[in-house]
Amino acid sequence: MSRVSWKLSRTVLRGGTGGDFSPLLDLPVDARKQPHFLCREDREPIWLAGIWSERPDGKPGCATLTEQARGVAKEIHDRMPLVLDADRLEPWLDPHLTDRKTIRHAVHHLPAERITHWTVSSRVNRPGNDDGSLIKPLPV
């Protein structure tokens, strides 16, 4: 299998608003994990840094990049998706930017204080479940 340079295969994955997709993280509670829904406080879309390449079967494949958890995400997990600031997507997608240091200076992640979360039902862990109630906050 060939490796594709992350410098040349960057992409963004759109997280959602309201009833759409946003990252889910699990916080261990006793012997089980409690899912949490993460989103921007203003409910604008979340942009996740990703990389892509063509798989051996010719279809595209992608992965979401992660970083150390920041802000409220630290309460849930030690890692989180790399959430990009919407105003700085162009440098991330620019295939001419290949120097790691230049990319780090041009691309900014969303400030941690703009991210919020709440607990959701473990129903999100079953692929057959697909409705808006999956991201409704659980009673405290």
C-alpha positions, 0 to 999 in steps of 0.5 A: 500500500502506498502512503500519501503525503498529508501535505498534499491530501488535506481536506475538511469534513463538515460537522453540523448544526442543530440536528446534523453531525458533530463529533461525539466523544465518550467519557468513561462512566463506571464500566460503560462509556457515556457519549457526548455531543460537541458543537460550536456554542453559536451552532455554526458548522464545525470544520474538522481537519482531515486527510484523504487518499485513494484506497487500493480499491480505487475509492476515496478514503479519509481520516479525521485528524485529532489533537490533545483535547482542549477546553470542555473536551478535556472533561470528556477525553484526552483527544479531540478532532482538530476543529479548524477556524472557518476563516482559515480553511483556505490555507489548510486546503492550499496544495501549494503550502507544503512546509509544516511550519508554514501550515502551522502558522497559516492554519488556526483551530477554533478557540476552545471556548467556542465549543460546548457539549452535553451528554446524549443517549447511548443510542448513538452507538448503533448505526441503525439509529438515525434521527434527531433525538440522538443529539438531544441532551440527557436530563441531568 
